[in-house]
């Protein structure tokens, strides 16, 4: 006949010793804990250095792209200014400006010699 108890049997001392030994088997000695902690810290530090360097390179790439766009813009402006200078230096443009200002052509040109009294203000 089977006896039913309200409380199950408690494990014997022998079983508890075996369980304690099994638990101790998975415990990490102090030095091993320190090595694992330092290894984990090293991995985290390396990951941070990597992230910082990648972020820095990315920021520098963005700056380079911005500066290249600015260079192209300045080059376009420079070409436009060179075209404008060429237009303004054209003979027809100069003649039109002279007519607008009321300037007339001279037919008689008198040159002053460097050793004359007029040149020295006497």
C-alpha positions as CSV (number, residue, x, y, z in Angstrom):
1,X,0.0,0.0,0.0
2,X,1.2,3.4,-1.0
3,X,1.5,6.1,1.6
4,X,0.6,9.6,0.6
5,X,2.2,12.4,2.5
6,X,1.2,16.0,2.6
7,X,4.8,17.0,2.2
8,X,7.2,15.3,-0.2
9,X,10.4,13.9,1.2
10,X,13.2,16.3,1.8
11,X,16.3,15.4,-0.1
12,X,18.9,13.6,1.8
13,X,22.2,15.1,2.8
14,X,23.9,13.1,0.2
15,X,21.8,14.7,-2.6
16,X,22.4,18.2,-1.3
17,X,26.2,17.6,-1.3
18,X,26.0,16.5,-4.9
19,X,24.0,19.6,-5.9
20,X,26.5,21.8,-4.1
21,X,29.4,20.2,-5.9
22,X,27.6,20.7,-9.2
23,X,27.0,24.4,-8.4
24,X,30.7,24.8,-7.4
25,X,31.7,23.4,-10.7
26,X,30.2,26.4,-12.5
27,X,31.7,29.0,-10.2
28,X,34.5,31.1,-11.6
29,X,37.6,31.5,-9.4
30,X,38.6,35.1,-8.6
31,X,41.4,35.4,-11.2
32,X,39.3,34.1,-14.0
33,X,36.6,36.6,-13.1
34,X,39.2,39.4,-13.3
35,X,40.5,38.1,-16.7
36,X,37.0,38.0,-18.1
37,X,36.2,41.4,-16.7
38,X,39.3,42.9,-18.3
39,X,38.7,41.1,-21.6
40,X,35.1,42.5,-21.7
41,X,36.4,46.0,-20.8
42,X,39.0,45.7,-23.6
43,X,36.4,44.7,-26.1
44,X,34.1,47.6,-25.0
45,X,37.0,50.1,-25.2
46,X,38.0,48.8,-28.7
47,X,34.4,49.2,-29.8
48,X,34.2,52.8,-28.5
49,X,37.5,53.7,-30.3
50,X,36.1,52.1,-33.5
51,X,32.9,54.1,-33.2
52,X,34.7,57.3,-32.5
53,X,37.0,56.9,-35.5
54,X,34.2,55.9,-37.8
55,X,32.2,59.0,-36.7
56,X,35.3,61.2,-37.2
57,X,35.9,59.9,-40.7
58,X,32.2,60.3,-41.6
59,X,32.3,63.9,-40.4
60,X,35.5,64.6,-42.4
61,X,33.9,63.1,-45.5
62,X,30.9,65.4,-45.1
63,X,33.2,68.4,-44.7
64,X,35.1,67.4,-47.9
65,X,31.9,67.1,-49.8
66,X,30.8,70.5,-48.6
67,X,34.1,72.1,-49.6
68,X,34.1,70.4,-53.0
69,X,30.7,71.9,-53.7
70,X,31.9,75.3,-52.6
71,X,35.0,75.0,-54.9
72,X,32.7,74.2,-57.8
73,X,30.5,77.2,-57.0
74,X,33.5,79.6,-56.8
75,X,34.9,78.2,-60.1
76,X,31.6,78.9,-61.8
77,X,31.5,82.4,-60.4
78,X,35.1,82.9,-61.6
79,X,34.2,81.9,-65.1
80,X,31.3,84.3,-65.2
81,X,33.6,87.1,-64.0
82,X,36.2,86.3,-66.6
83,X,33.5,86.5,-69.3
84,X,32.3,89.8,-67.9
85,X,35.8,91.2,-68.0
86,X,36.3,90.1,-71.6
87,X,33.0,91.8,-72.5
88,X,34.0,95.0,-70.8
89,X,37.4,95.1,-72.4
90,X,36.0,94.7,-75.9
91,X,36.6,97.8,-78.1
92,X,32.9,98.3,-78.8
93,X,32.0,98.4,-75.1
94,X,34.7,100.9,-74.4
95,X,33.6,103.1,-77.3
96,X,29.9,103.0,-76.1
97,X,31.0,104.0,-72.6
98,X,33.1,106.8,-73.9
99,X,30.1,108.1,-76.0
100,X,27.8,107.9,-73.0
101,X,30.3,109.9,-70.9
102,X,30.6,112.5,-73.6
103,X,34.2,111.9,-74.4
104,X,35.5,112.8,-77.8
105,X,38.5,111.6,-79.8
106,X,41.5,113.8,-79.9
107,X,43.3,114.5,-83.1
108,X,46.1,116.6,-81.8
109,X,48.3,115.0,-79.1
110,X,51.0,117.0,-77.4
111,X,53.7,115.1,-75.5
112,X,55.7,116.7,-72.7
113,X,59.3,115.8,-72.6
114,X,60.8,114.6,-69.3
115,X,63.5,117.2,-69.1
116,X,61.3,120.2,-70.0
117,X,60.3,122.9,-67.5
118,X,56.6,121.9,-67.7
119,X,57.4,118.4,-66.6
120,X,59.3,119.7,-63.5
121,X,56.6,122.2,-62.6
122,X,58.9,125.3,-63.0
